[in-house]
Amino acid sequence: MSRFRAAQPNFSRGELAPALHARFDVDAWNAAVRRARNVVILKHGGLSKRPGTELVAEVLDDSAPNRLIPFQFSLTQSYALEMGQGYMAPCAHGGRVVEEELAITHISNAAQARVSAAFHGFAAGDVVYLSGIAGGLGDLLNGRAWRVTGVTDANGLNASFTIDADTSALPAFTTAEGGTNRAAAGPPAAVAPVVPIPIAPPIAPPIRGGGGGAWRRPLMQDDR
């Protein structure tokens, strides 16, 4: 028995569907792979081992199932979309895509920690992502998303909010790195666009006659 082995110039067509495993007459058969696991197909046609994974953050809501869906906007912009129950949170460059980072001036030790941040603009039910907190508080709060349970003067210099984190047994707050100290209220909330009332289509113009000349009856089958 003789064996025939075809040359495999590249894998640019990706992974073949099961219905094409024996279709060597198809052009894609010579530029594809039957099964690709733990590899990345490069745009030039080669294969590379899949890189390792890294824990970026916990999911925002672990009370319901979640999914991570890759999304590539261009050759240089790619995201991981965390799809949860009623929300979508993008991640990129090894971290979450978040709004403006605010400076934290104090965190209380309580059953529901009170976080002080000037002009934060949050409301009860919002989700905040904390990072840069030093000391024992940071071990609990950093790299996690917390739900806002209460707000005090959201748009004031002494604004604060409470989160669903028990810090009563932890060391006192020392400092938090990074963030912007707002001196005024943040940008206004996005307003839904106004949908204009659809305009009725114009009335079709009347049918006008063509040029001069005698009218002629079209040729029918019985006239032949």
ChimeraX attribute file (.defattr): number of C-alpha atoms within 10 A of each C-alpha:
attribute: neighborCount
match mode: 1-to-1
recipient: residues
	/A:1	3
	/A:2	4
	/A:3	5
	/A:4	6
	/A:5	6
	/A:6	8
	/A:7	8
	/A:8	11
	/A:9	11
	/A:10	17
	/A:11	22
	/A:12	18
	/A:13	16
	/A:14	22
	/A:15	19
	/A:16	18
	/A:17	11
	/A:18	10
	/A:19	7
	/A:20	14
	/A:21	14
	/A:22	11
	/A:23	13
	/A:24	11
	/A:25	9
	/A:26	10
	/A:27	10
	/A:28	17
	/A:29	20
	/A:30	18
	/A:31	18
	/A:32	22
	/A:33	19
	/A:34	14
	/A:35	12
	/A:36	14
	/A:37	8
	/A:38	9
	/A:39	13
	/A:40	14
	/A:41	20
	/A:42	13
	/A:43	12
	/A:44	9
	/A:45	15
	/A:46	14
	/A:47	16
	/A:48	11
	/A:49	10
	/A:50	11
	/A:51	9
	/A:52	6
	/A:53	6
	/A:54	7
	/A:55	8
	/A:56	14
	/A:57	15
	/A:58	10
	/A:59	17
	/A:60	21
	/A:61	17
	/A:62	10
	/A:63	9
	/A:64	8
	/A:65	10
	/A:66	16
	/A:67	13
	/A:68	16
	/A:69	11
	/A:70	13
	/A:71	12
	/A:72	10
	/A:73	9
	/A:74	7
	/A:75	7
	/A:76	6
	/A:77	10
	/A:78	15
	/A:79	18
	/A:80	19
	/A:81	17
	/A:82	18
	/A:83	18
	/A:84	18
	/A:85	13
	/A:86	7
	/A:87	10
	/A:88	13
	/A:89	15
	/A:90	18
	/A:91	18
	/A:92	13
	/A:93	11
	/A:94	12
	/A:95	13
	/A:96	18
	/A:97	12
	/A:98	11
	/A:99	8
	/A:100	10
	/A:101	14
	/A:102	18
	/A:103	19
	/A:104	23
	/A:105	17
	/A:106	18
	/A:107	22
	/A:108	19
	/A:109	19
	/A:110	14
	/A:111	14
	/A:112	18
	/A:113	20
	/A:114	24
	/A:115	19
	/A:116	21
	/A:117	25
	/A:118	25
	/A:119	21
	/A:120	27
	/A:121	20
	/A:122	19
	/A:123	15
	/A:124	13
	/A:125	13
	/A:126	12
	/A:127	16
	/A:128	15
	/A:129	17
	/A:130	18
	/A:131	18
	/A:132	16
	/A:133	22
	/A:134	15
	/A:135	15
	/A:136	15
	/A:137	21
	/A:138	19
	/A:139	12
	/A:140	15
	/A:141	19
	/A:142	15
	/A:143	19
	/A:144	15
	/A:145	19
	/A:146	19
	/A:147	18
	/A:148	22
	/A:149	18
	/A:150	18
	/A:151	20
	/A:152	16
	/A:153	15
	/A:154	19
	/A:155	20
	/A:156	17
	/A:157	17
	/A:158	14
	/A:159	18
	/A:160	25
	/A:161	23
	/A:162	22
	/A:163	22
	/A:164	15
	/A:165	18
	/A:166	16
	/A:167	21
	/A:168	13
	/A:169	11
	/A:170	16
	/A:171	13
	/A:172	15
	/A:173	18
	/A:174	14
	/A:175	17
	/A:176	19
	/A:177	12
	/A:178	13
	/A:179	14
	/A:180	12
	/A:181	16
	/A:182	16
	/A:183	11
	/A:184	12
	/A:185	14
	/A:186	13
	/A:187	7
	/A:188	7
	/A:189	7
	/A:190	6
	/A:191	6
	/A:192	6
	/A:193	6
	/A:194	6
	/A:195	6
	/A:196	6
	/A:197	6
	/A:198	6
	/A:199	6
	/A:200	6
	/A:201	6
	/A:202	6
	/A:203	6
	/A:204	6
	/A:205	6
	/A:206	6
	/A:207	6
	/A:208	6
	/A:209	6
	/A:210	6
	/A:211	6
	/A:212	6
	/A:213	6
	/A:214	6
	/A:215	6
	/A:216	6
	/A:217	6
	/A:218	7
	/A:219	8
	/A:220	7
	/A:221	6
	/A:222	5
	/A:223	6
	/A:224	5
